[in-house]
Amino acid sequence: MYADRIVSGMRPTGSLHLGHYHGVLKNWINLQHEHECLFFVADWHALTTHYDAPQQIEQHAFDMVVDWLAAGVDPAHASIFIQSQVPEHAELHLLLSMMTPLGWLERVPTYKDQQEKLSERDLSTYGFLGYPLLMSADILIYRANMVPVGEDQIPHIEFTRELARRFNHMYGREPGFEEKAEAAVKKLGSKKARLYEEMRTRYQEQGDEGALESARALLYETQNLTVSDRERLFGYLEGGGKMILVEPEALLTPASRMPGLDGQKMSKSYNNTIGLREDAESVRKKIRTMPTDPARIRRTDPGDPAKCPVWQLHVVYSDDSTREWVQQGCKSAGIGCLDCKQPVIEAVLKEQEPMQERAAVYLDDPALVRNIVADGCEKASKLASETMRDVREAMGLRYTR
């Protein structure tokens, strides 16, 4: 049983490129072996900016999942699902919107940035204003305690933490909370109960963060607690009420700037990408026709790798000896630009080869992909329904007939 639960999603933009692999998927592949992971297709998020063009979302979603599987995301170690197939995301988004101050949404840094970048689109919609809240619901619905993000996404995690804190403060004080918490302590057994109380005292009286972490670990490993009792003990530990929603931590993704064919960051908007599963001949052609140092007009002209986009790919793909060969050969005109490009071509094709092999299995039998997604949706729905049960109860919406 993992102590940490991780959730992350991507908008369905169709087939992915190597920038997605180096920037996101390699990290996911490592995390899936260390933590409980939920990876989802954020199809509702695609509608926040492209609400007038939904025709390709479904195909893009499945193309993207095939790329995840080809890259090495393993459904035996991670749940893969589609956001809109777990309607609890929308319900939590709606209920959170009832208590989220408007100013909180307007001050999210990416709100104005995205409006400026997508100035050709009409983004004066509630869906676009509220997309950070939907992102928060995507995280909070699974009580995920870690979210892998780049530095630019940290404000979204802080926003989510503030929301969870506000929700727990407003709705976490159930009648008889302390009595129920004390009863839950006894269920730990005498030894664990004594440890829990000691660590709770150390944290609340001395601010001992180590004691807080140890107490949390104790609760995670205790199997005989109900979900509600565990939430009460988490809240009681910190001196609050029942912890209904978990405050997630940002898990900073190692920085990775995958260069495109023109030296800029690899991006579809720059038309400078190499597809994750692009065929070998197309890859060769793209790299062979890459621009190089403008000073190398003739084969005999010396060049400067620092001014050449191909060098940036050598930084990603080549070993030290190859990079030394490139530096010397380029500056002395000892090698031509096509010579320089060949090791990059070979390295990219070698990286893609196992991806092509894994993808072939799913392309030959699309039902496999749909079954993986259906299983992931079922697992996600179970977790989401547990959270919504507690949210409805806390907000006075759990009616009995």
C-alpha positions in Angstrom: 0.0 0.0 0.0 1.5 3.4 -1.1 1.4 6.2 1.5 1.4 8.8 -1.3 -1.2 9.3 -4.0 -0.3 11.3 -7.1 -2.7 12.7 -9.7 -1.8 14.3 -13.0 -3.5 15.0 -16.3 -3.0 16.3 -19.8 -5.3 18.0 -22.3 -6.1 15.8 -25.3 -4.2 17.4 -28.1 -3.8 14.3 -30.3 -0.5 12.5 -30.8 2.3 13.7 -28.5 5.8 14.7 -29.4 9.2 14.1 -27.8 8.9 17.3 -25.8 5.9 15.7 -24.0 8.0 12.6 -23.4 11.1 14.4 -21.9 9.0 17.0 -20.1 6.2 14.9 -18.5 6.0 11.2 -19.4 9.5 10.2 -18.3 8.7 11.6 -14.9 5.3 9.8 -14.8 7.0 6.5 -15.7 9.4 6.8 -12.7 6.6 7.9 -10.3 4.3 5.0 -11.2 6.8 2.5 -9.6 7.1 4.5 -6.3 3.6 5.8 -5.6 -0.1 5.2 -6.3 -0.7 7.1 -9.5 -3.8 8.4 -11.3 -3.2 9.8 -14.8 -6.2 11.3 -16.7 -7.2 12.8 -20.0 -8.4 16.3 -19.2 -11.1 16.5 -21.9 -13.3 19.0 -20.0 -10.2 21.3 -19.8 -9.9 21.1 -23.6 -13.4 22.7 -23.8 -12.4 25.6 -21.6 -10.4 27.1 -24.5 -11.8 25.1 -27.5 -15.5 24.8 -26.6 -16.5 25.6 -30.2 -14.4 22.7 -31.7 -15.2 19.5 -29.8 -15.3 17.2 -32.8 -11.8 15.7 -32.4 -11.6 15.4 -28.6 -12.5 11.7 -28.5 -10.0 10.7 -31.1 -7.3 12.9 -29.7 -8.0 11.4 -26.2 -7.3 7.8 -27.4 -4.3 8.8 -29.6 -2.8 10.4 -26.5 -3.5 7.4 -24.3 -1.7 5.2 -26.9 1.2 7.5 -26.7 1.3 7.2 -22.9 1.2 3.4 -23.1 3.9 3.5 -25.9 6.1 5.7 -23.7 5.9 3.2 -20.8 3.0 4.3 -18.6 2.0 0.9 -17.2 -1.7 0.2 -16.5 -0.6 -2.4 -14.0 1.0 0.3 -11.9 -1.1 3.4 -12.7 -4.8 4.1 -13.3 -5.5 5.7 -16.7 -8.9 7.3 -17.1 -10.9 10.1 -18.8 -11.9 13.1 -16.7 -15.5 13.4 -18.1 -16.2 9.7 -17.4 -15.9 10.4 -13.7 -18.7 12.9 -13.2 -17.8 13.5 -9.5 -15.1 15.9 -10.9 -17.9 18.2 -12.1 -20.0 17.8 -8.9 -17.0 18.8 -6.7 -16.2 21.7 -9.0 -19.8 22.9 -8.7 -19.8 22.6 -4.9 -16.4 24.3 -4.5 -17.6 27.1 -6.7 -20.2 28.0 -4.0 -17.5 29.0 -1.6 -14.7 30.1 -3.8 -14.1 33.9 -3.7 -14.2 35.4 -7.3 -11.0 37.3 -6.6 -9.1 34.1 -6.0 -9.8 33.0 -9.6 -9.0 36.4 -11.1 -5.6 36.5 -9.5 -4.3 33.1 -10.8 -1.3 34.2 -12.9 -2.1 32.0 -15.9 -5.6 33.4 -16.3 -4.4 36.7 -17.9 -1.3 35.0 -19.5 -3.6 32.5 -21.4 -6.0 35.3 -22.4 -3.1 37.1 -24.0 -1.6 34.1 -25.7 -5.0 33.0 -27.1 -6.2 36.5 -28.0 -7.8 35.2 -31.2 -10.3 33.2 -29.1 -13.2 34.5 -27.1 -12.3 33.5 -23.6 -14.8 35.7 -21.8 -16.5 32.6 -20.4 -17.2 31.2 -17.0 -15.5 27.9 -18.0 -12.3 29.7 -18.7 -12.4 31.8 -15.6 -13.2 28.7 -13.5 -10.7 26.3 -15.0 -8.3 26.7 -12.0 -11.2 25.6 -9.8 -11.8 22.6 -12.1 -8.1 21.7 -11.8 -8.4 21.9 -8.0 -11.4 19.6 -8.1 -9.4 17.1 -10.3 -6.8 16.9 -7.5 -9.0 17.2 -4.4 -11.5 14.5 -5.6 -8.8 11.9 -5.1 -7.3 13.3 -1.9 -4.0 13.3 -3.7 -1.2 14.5 -1.5 1.3 15.1 -4.3 1.0 16.7 -7.8 3.9 16.6 -10.3 4.2 20.1 -11.8 6.6 22.5 -13.3 7.5 25.8 -11.6 4.9 27.7 -13.6 2.1 25.5 -12.1 3.0 26.0 -8.5 0.5 28.8 -8.1 -2.3 26.3 -9.1 -1.2 24.0 -6.3 -1.2 26.9 -3.8 -4.7 27.8 -4.9 -5.8 24.2 -4.4 -4.2 24.1 -0.9 -6.1 27.4 0.0 -9.3 25.9 -1.2 -8.9 22.7 0.8 -8.1 24.7 3.9 -11.1 27.0 3.4 -13.4 24.0 2.8 -12.1 22.1 5.9 -12.4 25.2 8.1 -16.0 25.9 6.9 -17.3 22.3 6.9 -15.0 20.1 8.9 -16.4 20.8 12.4 -19.0 18.0 12.6 -21.1 17.7 15.7 -19.3 15.8 18.4 -16.0 15.9 16.5 -13.7 15.7 19.5 -15.6 12.8 21.0 -15.5 10.9 17.7 -11.8 11.6 17.3 -11.0 10.3 20.8 -13.0 7.2 20.0 -11.0 6.8 16.8 -7.7 7.1 18.8 -8.7 4.1 20.9 -9.2 2.0 17.7 -5.5 2.4 17.0 -4.7 0.0 19.9 -2.9 1.0 23.1 0.7 1.2 21.7 -0.2 3.2 18.6 -2.7 5.4 20.5 0.0 6.4 23.0 2.5 7.2 20.1 -0.2 9.2 18.3 -1.0 11.3 21.4 2.7 11.9 22.1 3.3 13.1 18.5 0.1 15.2 18.5 1.2 16.9 21.7 4.7 17.5 20.3 3.3 19.0 17.2 0.6 21.2 18.7 2.7 22.4 21.7 6.2 22.6 20.1 5.5 22.9 16.3 7.5 19.7 15.8 7.1 19.0 12.0 8.9 15.7 12.4 6.3 14.5 14.9 3.5 15.6 12.5 5.0 13.5 9.6 5.5 10.5 11.9 1.9 10.6 13.1 0.7 10.9 9.5 2.8 7.8 8.6 1.3 6.0 11.5 -2.2 6.7 10.3 -1.4 5.7 6.7 -0.1 2.3 7.8 -3.0 1.5 10.2 -5.3 -0.8 8.3 -8.3 -1.2 10.6 -9.5 2.5 10.4 -12.5 3.6 8.4 -12.0 6.4 6.0 -14.0 8.8 8.2 -12.0 7.9 11.3 -8.7 8.4 9.5 -9.8 11.8 8.3 -10.9 12.7 11.9 -7.5 11.7 13.2 -5.6 13.7 10.6 -7.7 16.8 11.5 -7.4 16.2 15.3 -3.6 15.8 14.9 -3.3 19.4 13.5 -5.9 20.9 15.9 -8.5 21.4 13.3 -11.7 19.6 12.4 -12.3 16.5 10.3 -9.9 16.7 7.3 -12.4 16.2 4.4 -10.1 17.4 1.6 -6.4 16.9 1.6 -4.0 19.8 1.0 -1.7 18.6 -1.8 2.0 19.3 -2.1 3.7 20.3 -5.3 6.1 17.7 -6.5 8.5 19.7 -8.7 9.2 18.0 -12.0 12.9 18.1 -13.0 13.3 20.9 -15.5 13.5 19.7 -19.1 13.6 21.9 -22.1 13.4 19.7 -25.1 14.6 21.7 -28.1 12.6 21.7 -31.3 13.9 21.5 -34.9 14.5 25.2 -35.0 16.2 25.6 -31.5 13.1 27.0 -29.8 11.2 24.9 -27.2 9.5 21.9 -29.0 5.9 22.9 -29.4 3.1 22.2 -31.9 2.5 26.0 -32.1 6.0 26.4 -33.5 5.6 23.6 -36.0 9.0 22.2 -34.9 8.2 18.9 -33.4 9.2 15.2 -33.8 6.3 12.9 -33.0 6.6 10.3 -30.2 5.7 7.6 -32.8 6.7 9.4 -36.0 7.9 7.0 -38.8 11.7 6.7 -39.2 11.9 8.2 -42.7 10.1 11.3 -41.6 12.4 11.7 -38.6 15.5 11.3 -40.8 14.2 13.9 -43.2 13.3 16.4 -40.5 16.7 16.2 -38.7 18.6 16.2 -42.0 16.9 19.5 -43.1 17.3 21.2 -39.7 18.9 24.7 -39.9 22.5 24.9 -38.8 25.0 27.7 -38.0 24.4 30.4 -40.7 28.2 30.9 -40.9 28.6 27.4 -42.4 27.7 28.3 -46.0 30.2 25.9 -47.5 31.4 22.5 -46.2 34.8 24.0 -45.7 33.5 26.9 -43.5 34.2 26.4 -39.7 31.1 26.8 -37.5 30.1 27.4 -33.9 27.9 24.7 -32.2 26.5 27.3 -29.8 24.8 28.9 -32.7 23.4 25.7 -34.2 20.0 24.1 -33.2 21.5 20.6 -33.9 23.9 21.1 -31.0 21.0 21.5 -28.6 19.8 18.0 -29.6 23.3 16.6 -29.0 23.1 18.0 -25.4 20.0 15.9 -24.9 21.0 12.7 -26.8 24.8 12.4 -27.1 27.5 11.2 -24.7 30.5 13.2 -23.8 32.8 11.7 -26.5 30.2 12.4 -29.3 29.8 16.0 -28.1 33.6 16.5 -28.1 33.7 15.1 -31.6 31.0 17.6 -32.7 32.7 20.6 -31.0 36.1 19.9 -32.6 34.7 18.8 -36.0 32.4 21.8 -36.4 34.9 24.5 -35.3 37.6 23.0 -37.6 35.3 22.2 -40.5 36.5 18.7 -40.1 33.0 17.3 -40.3 30.0 18.5 -42.4 26.5 19.3 -41.0 25.1 16.0 -42.3 27.9 14.1 -40.4 27.0 16.1 -37.3 23.3 15.2 -37.6 23.7 11.5 -38.0 24.3 10.6 -34.3 21.2 12.6 -33.4 19.1 10.7 -36.0 20.4 7.4 -34.6 19.7 8.3 -31.0 16.2 9.6 -31.7 15.3 6.4 -33.6 16.7 4.2 -30.9 14.6 6.1 -28.3 11.5 5.7 -30.4 12.0 2.0 -31.3 10.5 0.5 -28.1 7.7 3.0 -28.2 6.8 1.9 -31.7 6.8 -1.7 -30.6 4.6 -1.0 -27.6 2.2 1.1 -29.6 1.8 -1.6 -32.3 0.1 -3.9 -29.8 -2.6 -1.2 -29.1 -3.0 -0.1 -32.6 -3.6 -3.7 -33.7 -6.3 -4.1 -31.0 -7.9 -0.7 -30.0 -10.2 -2.6 -27.6 -7.2 -3.1 -25.3 -6.9 0.7 -24.9 -10.7 1.1 -24.3 -10.5 -1.7 -21.7 -7.5 0.0 -19.9 -9.4 3.3 -19.8 -12.6 1.6 -18.6 -10.7 -0.1 -15.7 -9.0 3.2 -14.8 -12.4 5.0 -14.8 -13.8 2.3 -12.5 -10.9 2.7 -10.0 -11.1 6.5 -10.2 -14.9 6.5 -9.7 -14.6 4.4 -6.6 -12.1 6.9 -5.0 -14.1 9.9 -6.2 -17.4 8.6 -4.8 -15.8 8.1 -1.4 -14.7 11.7 -1.3 -18.1 13.0 -2.6 -19.9 11.0 0.1 -18.0 12.9 2.8 -18.3 16.3 1.0 -22.1 15.9 0.6 -22.4 15.0 4.2 -20.3 17.9 5.4 -22.3 20.3 3.3 -25.6 19.0 4.5 -26.5 17.3 1.2 -26.6 13.7 2.2 -30.3 13.1 2.2 -31.8 9.9 3.5 -35.2 8.5 2.3 
